[in-house]
């Protein structure tokens, strides 16, 4: 039988993969995509619980999360492009200006 | 009621895409895996009776975001270079993710979240959704549009700047 728990576990799985991707990959683009994957998994949780409680508020919230993540994607890709042009590499270890 | 088989197909495709993103060395293949995962997540939205959000998901993520990312990879290259991440960091990251997943799984099992209640036919219809947006959430909606304009201007400024 289909339950909300299935969706929650799927979302947790995607979020866990996003964590590993963001922490272990070196390419700035792949790290960026891993963060997007985590955002997506949170959207699944919002929709599943919204369906569980029988209201549409979670769906509206997912809509706003999508708008914010689209804005984040535009700015994030612009930052990645500026980063690559400045450093000549996508390796995020090159971003060490604030390191001490 | 959505049959369990449909959900498992969606889940398997989403996990396959996510694993491709995680493990594949080539950034183009990795981002195509991500596109696959976002499409599967959109399909999960459809199984949750919110089909137009699944459509948005396909347009915004698999369409717009992935196309931008693919353009960046094509124009500038996204190959991983330099030394790989240290073994300790990899183990710690996997451990953190596994702990997180185990904890959520435990909580879900303990909560005994059952089948969702049946909802009225109008649930997830464009009409009720639009009603909610322009009445209850009108101000956040306007703020979101301002945010998108600001992000657009910011992206243009960032990409036109001269870096030494």
Interface residues (C-beta under 8 A of the other chain):
Chain A: X1 X2 X3 X4 X5 X6 X7 X8 X9 X10 X12 X13 X14 X15 X16 X17 X18 X19 X20 X21 X23 X24 X25 X26 X27 X28 X29 X30 X32 X33 X34 X36 X37 X40 X41 X43 X44 X47 X48 X50 X51 X52 X54 X56 X57 X59 X60 X62 X63 X64 X66 X67 X68 X69 X70 X71 X72 X73 X74 X75 X77 X78 X79 X80 X81 X82 X84 X85 X86 X89 X90 X91 X93
Chain B: X1 X2 X3 X4 X7 X11 X14 X15 X18 X19 X21 X22 X27 X30 X31 X34 X37 X38 X41 X44 X45 X48 X49 X50 X53 X56 X57 X60 X61 X64 X65 X68 X69 X72 X73 X76 X77 X78 X79 X80 X81 X82 X83 X84 X85 X89 X90 X92 X93 X94 X96 X97 X98 X100 X101 X104 X105 X108 X109 X111 X113 X114 X115 X116 X117 X119 X123 X124 X128 X129 X132 X133 X136 X137 X140 X141 X144 X147 X148 X150 X151 X152 X154 X155 X156 X158 X159 X161 X163 X164
